[in-house]
Structures are given as structure tokens and as C-alpha cells.
Amino acid sequence: MLISSFSLHQSVFEHLPDAVYLIDPQTSNILDCNAAALHQVGLPRDEVVQHSVLSLQKDVIGIEQWASIAQAVREAQGQFVFIGRHRHRSGAEVPVEVTTSAFMHQGCEYFVSVARDIGRRLALEQDLNDRDVQLRYALTEASDGLWDWNLLNNEVFFSPQLKRMLGYGPHEMKPTLETWATNVHPDDASRVRRALQEHIKGLRERYEAEYRLRNRNGHYLWVHDRGRVCERDAQGQPIRVVGMVQNITDRKHAEQALQMQASHDALTGLLNRRECERILQQQLQRCQQQNLPLGLCLFDLDHFKDINDRFGHQTGDLVLRKVAHEIQAHVRAADYLFRWGGEEFLLVSAGAPCGHVLHCAQRLRARLAELDWPEVPGLHGISCSFGVAMFPEHGQQADDLFLAADSALYRAKAQGRNRVELAVMA
């Protein structure tokens, strides 16, 4: 008995073990799917067919990103592979490897996507005995993304999670340092590169930065990037740096919205970071016009994380308020004191010579070290590290001065904390 070609193809389509979707690339609507696709997401046919693929795929957000991916599928001229997560009816996530091809039929363009459940494969990878693979997997799963930079050949491994966070497929980001560097926001690039190079040179204990990183659509995400040298050659020179990236866009947007509402920090009552940027620029212009010096003193509490860990964040807030009150009471009325962020503070002294700023920093350091803490039983004192930069010696612009003070602060930390360091000449 002969079976028609259509019936045979339909039977094969329905009995394939992997999920198969026929998609309209213009609208992202699913035109048809097989039984394996319905089983994979636990949904009936009428809740899948004629619905957008965006309703299933957790890692494709909005028609704009879909249009970008659709174009990449066309340009692939073969198979475009994407690692993502499908939504299951139960609320669970189904990790999938999606292979998509474009084809024409009767003058119309279609996509066919094969979505393979890779949950078992990921579970097996976790059991691999190779120590480096286990470490990479663990770090990757613990963050939004992992990067691994080989300094010898300048190649950089970008984890699938990092690529997914930025909207790329697994084979789209070239494994070079330039791929990352060209996507850092121009206003952040100098600061971030300097922090990374200072860590590689041994001037910082670790590399850490918050900055804006461009995604595939050209939009910028705020990220918290942390890394450390993890391998050196026989001469002790670094040859490998590994780091983790966390998407903090939502947090940053929330912070920016709050900063727009007020000029003062709600916890300490000091002027906030937004006001600092405005006032520092204003004071710097005045000093430039009148040929006056300006001192910038950046300082933070040593081992503040230990205080939060031992006594709780409520006590940590109490410590920050008391420190802010003490500092405010011991600076000139003409000086500006800001809470820069976290346990960091910034003091701007317009018209003050270098000797005065250094003396003020030493006086504040000694005062904070002598504070008693009867309100926190078990806390036997705190200390602060200070970094000082001067205009015009250490920079002509606000950003240059801040970078110089920040480097001096890290040098103070590296040399034992509870000390004042002056920036090196620009």
C-alpha cells in the first residue's frame, strides 16, 4: 500500500523526538508545531499555534529583539543556533538549544526551529570530573555571565549566559578583548580600563567596576563586573584573568530615579552623589577661573562588610550615620561633604592647598579611629582609608581628579588600610 508524500512527511513531523516549530519571521507567530513541542512546554495546541514565539521563549524580549535575531537567521545562510529557556505550563523553565533555518515556499519566507531539551546534557556537564570545567560551570551558573581572558593571545571566552544577557547567539561574539572593549559606554571606558589594568599590574587586589555595556540592540545595560588574576607564568606575570558579570540595570534605574527626587542621601543626610557631580564641576570651574587649588578626598570604611555580616545591615546603617555626623562636624564650613555610595564618602575642599587637605584627612582618620561605640556592643572601633587628589597637580577635569583619588584610595587599602595616600602626579 502506497503512502502519499504529504502523509509521510506529516507522520515524520509528528513523530520527531525534538520540538519543531514553523514560524512566520515577520510576526514571530507559530504557524504549526509537532506533538513533541506541545509536550515540551505542557500546553495544548490552541495555546501555542498562532501565538508569538515570544510567549514561549524567556530570553527573547520584544519584537525589536526578535527582528534582530530574524535578520541573523537570514544572514547565517544555514543554521542559526540559540541557547535559551522555554516557559513550561507548570512555571518551570526548559533549557533548550534552538536551531533555526530560513526557507522560501511559494514566494513566502518561513523559519523552521528545532528546540532540543538540553536539561539532561547540562546535568551531565555538572558531573564532569575536569576541575577547570567544573569551576567554569559553577561560576557561570552563579552569575549572569562569565568571561575568561587569556593575556597571552588576547582571546576572551564569553559564557553562553553572558551572550544571552546581551541578546547574542552562542556563536556571535568574537572571542577577543576588542569585542568587549568596543561595547563599553564611552563615558565609562577610561575608568573601567584603568581599574582593570591597575589590577593586572598588582595595584588593586581585584578588578571591580560598575558601567554601561551595549547589548545587541544598541541599548546599554548597567553591569557589575568583577574579576581577578587566576593564573601566572613562571616569572609571576599574570597570564589569565577570570571574571563575572551581573546585570544591575533594574537596580541602577531605581537608584537614578531616587537620585532625581532629592539632593540629599536619605540615610546619612549628606549631599548625595548626583549633587556631588554638579557641585564638584561648579567648584572646579571657579578654581580654574581664579587660579585656586582644589582638593578631592575620597575615603571609605575599612572592612565595612564585616560589620554588616557580624551585626546586621541595620547596625551598618547606624555606623554610617554616626560616621557621617562626626565627619560633618570636623570639616570647614566651606567644604562640601558627600556620601558617594555604600561606605564611601567624598570631601571637596575648594581653595585649600595640598597641605591643608592632607592634614584634614589625617585629622578625620584619627578622629574616626578614636570613636567609641557603646551603641554597638562588641564593636571595638573602626578605621578609614583615604585617597587625596589635588587640582591642578593630579588632573584638570573632575573625572581625572576622581580617578586619581580613587587610585590613591586603593593604594591606601593595599598598604594596610587606616592611612592617607596622596595621588601620584598626572
ABEGO torsion letter per residue (X at the ends): XBBBAAAAAAAAAAABABBBBBBBAAAGBBABBBAAAAAAAGBBAAAABGBBAAAABAABBEAAAAAAAAAAAAAAGEBBBBBBBBBBAAGBBBBBBBBBBBBBBGGBBBBBBBBBBAAAAAAAAAABABAAAAAAAAAAAABABBBBBBAAAGBBBBBAAAAAAAGBBAAABBBBAAAAAAABBAAAAAAAAAAAAAAAAGABABBBBBBBBBBAAGBBBBBBBBBBBABBBAAGBBABBBBBBBBAAAAAAAAAAAAAABABBAAAGBBBAAAAAAAAAAAAAAAAAAGBBBBBBBBBBBGAAAAAAAAEAAAAAAAAAAAAAAAAAABBAABBBBBAEEABBBBBBBGBBAAAAAAAAAAAAAAAAABBBAABBGBAEBBBBBBBBBOAAAEABAAAAAAAAAAAAAAAAAAGEGBBBBBBBX
